[in-house]
Amino acid sequence: MRSTIEKALQKQRETQALKKQQETPTHEVKPTLRSSEEKTSAPSKQQKSVTPQFEIDFDRLNENGLVSLDGGRTQINEEYREIKRKLIKNAFGSLSKTLNNSNIIMVTSARPSEGKTFSAINLALSIASEQDKTVLLVDADVLKPNVLNTLGLEGRKGMIEYLTGEVEDIADVLYPTNVDKLKIIPAGKTHHSTTELLASRKMHKTVDEFANRYPDRVVIIDTPPLIGINETAILANFAGQAVVVVEEGRSKLSDIRHSVERLSSNMAIGFVVNKSINSDAEKAGYYGYYYAENQD
């Protein structure tokens, strides 16, 4: 009897020992598994990126004579209010039905240093103050970008990085700003094939998305000067409106005529006379508008 009991107890002890050995790896695996889960989940949190916001210094805008965002009735604010009214009417009014991408407005000049970037930024800021419009400001002067510098902002990746594939998603170079209704796409780095990149199918699809994705959006594109630069003629194919900036006392009439010839006759074309002084009052700008129908 005793021998049988001892054998039973011994077997029980062996069984318990075996069970304990089998249970031990299971308990040891849990921390490893938990650690593995943490490692797996961590990158997904890191991969979730938020495009950093541009912080525009409003005091700097005022100091540099740009449109202010305080709603004041300053001279520069009033001038660009008048200009934007005509552009918005063209973009969303009855004329828009006759224009391709009427809400895309290129701002250019005949020659460098006539004030096109200054005008493009002021238009974007002024339209951003509208109650029912949003603005995308695109620096497409890929040869000499100046939007960020004029606004006092640091350089970042932009359109060129997207077109070359260095940046996969256009949203990653479409930066929000501390102006609620204004976003900016910088030009990005210089590249030897800018003409081909801007003429690419990828650029065409991107501009189509700009024009059609949001019904309340106005796109302001700061382009290179028109004369002698191939990139501008390519960009002109995307826009429904063009604002040509001319400097009073400096721009030649022959250059202005040549500039218009490089634009599509189907566009709505307007002019901003920069650095002008009218006889009745000192003004920094004046806007004239005409629409030329295609006569072909």
C-alpha positions in Angstrom: 0.0 0.0 0.0 2.7 2.4 1.0 4.7 1.6 -2.1 1.6 2.4 -4.2 1.0 5.7 -2.4 4.7 6.7 -2.7 4.6 5.9 -6.4 1.4 7.9 -6.8 2.9 10.9 -4.9 6.1 10.6 -6.9 4.1 10.6 -10.1 2.1 13.6 -8.9 5.3 15.5 -8.2 6.6 14.6 -11.6 3.4 15.7 -13.2 3.4 19.0 -11.4 7.0 19.6 -12.2 6.4 18.9 -15.9 3.3 21.2 -15.8 5.4 23.9 -14.3 8.1 23.6 -17.0 5.4 23.8 -19.7 3.9 26.9 -18.1 7.2 28.8 -17.7 7.9 29.5 -21.4 4.3 30.8 -21.8 4.9 33.3 -19.1 8.3 34.3 -20.5 6.9 34.8 -23.9 4.4 37.5 -22.9 6.9 40.3 -22.2 8.6 39.5 -25.5 5.3 39.6 -27.3 4.3 42.9 -25.6 7.7 44.4 -26.5 7.2 43.3 -30.1 3.8 44.9 -30.2 5.2 48.1 -28.9 7.9 48.1 -31.5 5.4 47.4 -34.2 3.0 50.2 -33.2 5.7 52.8 -32.5 6.7 53.5 -36.1 3.1 54.0 -37.2 2.8 56.8 -34.7 6.1 58.2 -35.9 5.0 57.9 -39.6 1.9 60.0 -39.0 3.3 63.4 -40.1 1.7 66.8 -39.8 2.8 69.5 -42.3 4.4 72.2 -40.2 2.7 75.6 -40.3 4.2 78.8 -41.6 4.1 81.6 -39.0 3.7 84.9 -40.8 4.8 87.9 -38.9 1.9 90.4 -39.2 4.0 93.3 -38.0 6.6 92.6 -40.6 3.8 92.8 -43.3 3.0 96.3 -42.2 6.6 97.3 -42.0 7.2 96.2 -45.6 4.2 97.8 -47.0 2.2 94.6 -47.7 -1.5 94.1 -47.2 -2.3 94.0 -43.5 -4.8 91.5 -42.1 -6.3 93.7 -39.4 -9.1 94.9 -41.7 -7.8 98.5 -41.8 -8.6 100.9 -44.6 -5.0 101.6 -45.5 -4.1 102.6 -49.0 -2.5 99.3 -50.0 -5.4 97.4 -48.5 -7.9 99.4 -50.5 -6.0 99.1 -53.8 -5.8 95.3 -53.6 -9.5 95.1 -52.5 -10.3 96.8 -55.8 -8.0 94.5 -57.8 -9.3 91.3 -56.1 -12.9 92.1 -56.7 -12.4 91.9 -60.5 -10.4 88.7 -60.3 -12.9 87.0 -58.0 -15.7 88.1 -60.3 -13.8 86.6 -63.3 -13.1 83.4 -61.3 -16.7 82.7 -60.2 -19.0 84.9 -62.2 -20.5 84.6 -65.7 -17.1 85.0 -67.4 -15.8 81.9 -65.6 -17.8 79.7 -68.0 -15.6 80.9 -70.9 -12.3 80.5 -69.1 -10.3 77.3 -68.5 -9.4 77.1 -64.8 -10.8 80.6 -64.1 -9.9 80.4 -60.4 -6.2 79.9 -61.2 -4.5 83.3 -61.5 -0.9 83.7 -62.7 1.0 86.8 -61.6 3.9 87.7 -63.8 5.8 90.6 -65.4 7.7 91.3 -68.6 11.1 91.6 -66.9 12.5 90.8 -63.5 12.2 93.2 -60.5 8.9 94.9 -61.6 7.1 93.8 -58.4 5.3 90.6 -59.4 6.0 88.7 -56.2 4.9 91.7 -54.1 1.7 91.8 -56.1 1.1 88.0 -55.9 1.5 88.0 -52.1 -0.7 91.1 -51.6 -3.5 89.5 -53.8 -3.3 86.2 -51.7 -3.4 88.1 -48.4 -6.3 90.3 -49.6 -8.4 87.3 -50.9 -7.6 85.4 -47.7 -9.6 88.1 -45.8 -12.8 87.1 -47.8 -15.5 85.4 -45.8 -16.2 82.6 -48.3 -12.9 82.1 -50.2 -9.7 80.2 -49.5 -6.3 80.9 -51.1 -3.4 78.8 -52.2 -0.3 80.8 -53.0 2.2 78.8 -55.2 5.7 80.0 -55.8 6.3 78.7 -59.3 9.2 81.1 -60.0 11.5 78.0 -59.8 14.4 80.0 -61.2 14.4 82.8 -58.6 11.9 82.0 -55.9 11.1 84.9 -53.6 7.8 84.3 -51.9 9.2 82.9 -48.7 11.9 85.5 -48.5 9.5 88.3 -49.0 7.3 87.0 -46.1 10.3 86.4 -43.9 9.8 82.6 -43.8 12.4 79.8 -43.8 13.0 77.7 -46.9 11.3 74.4 -47.1 10.7 71.6 -49.7 8.2 72.6 -52.3 6.9 72.0 -55.8 10.2 70.8 -57.4 10.7 68.1 -54.7 7.2 66.9 -55.4 7.6 66.8 -59.2 10.9 64.9 -58.9 9.4 62.4 -56.6 11.5 63.3 -53.6 8.3 64.1 -51.8 5.5 61.6 -52.6 2.4 63.6 -51.6 1.6 67.1 -52.7 0.0 67.6 -49.3 3.5 67.3 -47.7 4.6 70.6 -49.4 1.2 72.4 -49.1 1.8 74.3 -45.9 -0.9 75.9 -43.7 -0.2 79.3 -42.3 -1.4 81.3 -39.3 -3.7 83.1 -41.7 -6.7 80.8 -41.5 -7.6 80.7 -45.2 -4.1 80.9 -46.7 -1.8 78.0 -47.7 1.5 78.2 -49.4 3.5 75.8 -51.7 7.1 77.0 -52.0 9.1 76.5 -55.2 11.6 74.2 -53.5 15.2 73.6 -54.6 16.7 74.6 -58.0 16.8 71.9 -60.7 18.3 71.6 -64.2 15.1 70.3 -65.7 12.5 72.7 -64.5 11.0 73.2 -67.9 10.4 69.5 -68.4 9.1 69.1 -64.8 6.6 71.9 -65.2 5.4 70.5 -68.5 5.0 67.0 -67.1 1.7 65.1 -66.8 2.2 65.1 -63.1 2.1 68.9 -63.0 -1.0 69.0 -65.2 -2.8 66.6 -62.9 -1.7 68.6 -59.9 -3.0 71.9 -61.3 -6.3 70.2 -62.3 -6.7 69.2 -58.7 -5.9 72.7 -57.5 -8.6 74.1 -59.8 -11.3 71.6 -59.1 -11.0 70.0 -55.6 -12.3 73.0 -53.6 -15.1 75.2 -55.1 -14.2 78.2 -53.0 -10.4 78.1 -53.7 -8.5 80.8 -55.6 -5.0 79.8 -56.7 -2.4 82.6 -57.0 0.7 81.4 -58.9 3.8 83.6 -58.8 5.6 82.8 -62.1 8.9 83.9 -63.6 8.9 86.9 -66.0 7.4 86.3 -69.4 10.2 87.4 -71.7 13.0 84.9 -72.4 11.9 82.2 -70.0 10.3 79.0 -71.2 8.9 78.0 -67.8 6.4 81.0 -67.8 4.9 80.1 -71.2 4.3 76.5 -69.8 2.7 77.8 -66.6 0.4 80.1 -68.7 -1.3 77.1 -70.1 -2.6 76.2 -66.7 -4.2 79.5 -65.7 -7.5 81.1 -66.7 -6.4 84.6 -65.7 -3.1 86.5 -65.8 -2.1 89.6 -63.9 0.9 91.3 -65.6 2.8 93.7 -63.3 4.4 96.7 -65.0 6.5 99.3 -63.3 5.7 102.8 -64.2 8.5 104.7 -65.9 10.5 101.5 -66.4 8.5 98.9 -68.3 8.7 99.3 -72.1 5.6 99.3 -74.1 7.3 96.8 -76.6 8.0 94.5 -73.7 4.4 94.6 -72.5 3.1 93.8 -76.0 5.6 91.0 -76.3 4.4 89.6 -72.9 0.8 89.6 -73.9 1.7 87.7 -77.1 3.2 84.9 -75.0 -0.1 84.5 -73.1 -3.2 82.6 -74.4 -5.7 84.8 -76.1 -8.4 82.8 -74.2 -7.2 84.2 -70.9 -8.6 87.1 -68.9 -5.6 89.5 -68.8 -5.2 92.4 -66.4 -2.4 94.8 -65.5 -1.1 96.2 -62.2 0.9 99.3 -62.6 3.4 99.2 -59.8 5.2 102.1 -58.1 3.0 104.7 -59.7 2.0 108.2 -58.5 -1.3 109.5 -59.8 -1.8 113.2 -60.1 -4.8 113.3 -57.7 -3.3 111.1 -55.1 -0.1 109.1 -54.3 -0.8 105.5 -55.1 1.4 102.4 -55.1 -0.7 100.6 -57.7 -3.4 100.8 -60.3 -5.4 98.0 -61.9 -6.6 97.9 -65.4 -8.4 94.9 -66.9 -9.3 93.6 -70.3 -10.5 90.3 -71.7 -9.3 89.3 -75.2 -11.3 86.7 -77.0 -9.6 84.2 -79.3 -10.0 85.6 -82.8 -8.9 82.4 -84.6 
